[in-house]
Amino acid sequence: MSKICKLLLVEDSREIQDLLRELFASEGYRFIIVGDGAEMRRTLDDDPAIDAVIIDILLPGGVDGLALADEVAARGLPAIIVTGDHTQRERLLESGHRHLLKPF
């Protein structure tokens, strides 16, 4: 049975994508995984059923996850930032966005 909400996962690492795919599928979530900010924007434009976005802080393309989380929030959606770079903790706290530190 599918969970009610639909998640957009923004993660560039194939290994982490595979882990998230397995985890969210096993829990019955509806989700889409993309690898960068440009793909995130296109998906949000094309799929109004997205309910929340989970974003890695370090992504290719010149825009980090914090800036992307601000874009998501401006669209009225909740964003959760994830990172394995624990030196980013202060930036995460200052951002006001929910966050998780890897490893989960």
QUITAWO-V944181 format. One line per field, one symbol per residue. burial: + if it has 24 or more other ideal C-beta (glycine too) atoms within 12 Angstrom, else -. A space follows every 10 residues. Layout:
burial->???
This chain:
burial->-----+++++ ++---++--+ ---+----+- +++++++-++ +-++-----+ +++++++++- --+++++++- ++----+-++ +++----+-- -+--+-+-+- ----
